[in-house]
Amino acid sequence: MIVLCSLFLFPFCFMCRLKMDELSAPSLAMERTQATVQKKALEAVKNASDVISALRALCTIYQVEYATYHVIQNTVSMVDSPFVRSTYPAGWVGHYLTKNYVSIDPVVLKAMESNQPFSWSDLERTGAGRDMLRDAKAFGVGELGYSIPLTDDGKGRALFSFNTCAPPSAWAAVVAIHASAWCDIAVAVHKLAKAEQNACVGDMRPLAHRERECLALAAQGKSHKEISLILSISDYTARGHLTSARLKLKCRNTVHAVAKATKLRIIDPV
């Protein structure tokens, strides 16, 4: 009797095992796919020549519209300016910096008070912050995103973010799948950014406030005479500030100095 029961139970157990394998197969396949994508993303960051190249590669790999790396606090910076690299439209990046939106950006404010990754859907959108996000939408920036705060021994603080125009349900699914991997990728981007900052700044001396003002006006096409009138200084002094700024930036001429200062975000892009 025991033998007969065993014979009857064996096919049933075997079929149950098959069902369990069938159910676990998609899960295993998804895990392998996630691991493959993460490996590809990390390799892309490792092989990137600079941060912006890494961000563009990540957008392609994860099929996300925009990615941004933003230093939001740097107590040992050699240049008194933000380090921002983004695949956002250039018009929005320039507008953001010119308007000093970093001081009211809900995403940045959240990152300043928390070290935990967060979805933009959880942000409080009130007052000036809400107006800023509405302004961003006019430039084609999405309303949804996912951000990962990054810190350096309690001194520096940066932020890595993805932004999308995708429907909320579709974006939630993407975040659920890749959020864990994105934390590792954010750390890799952070290391690349630090290397880029060090390479850009090197032993460059910081520019004085008046030198930055003169460069910013030169970037707008102002002549020495016009700069002197705007700043109420002599033409000789204006020339001196531009020359000093050029030498500190190790540039051949004023045009080169303006281009380098803009790239380093020492002055806002025109």
Beta strands, then each sheet from edge to edge (+ up, - down):
strand 1: 66-73
strand 2: 84-86
strand 3: 118-119
strand 4: 144-152
strand 5: 156-164
sheet 1: 2+ 1- 5+ 4- 3+
end
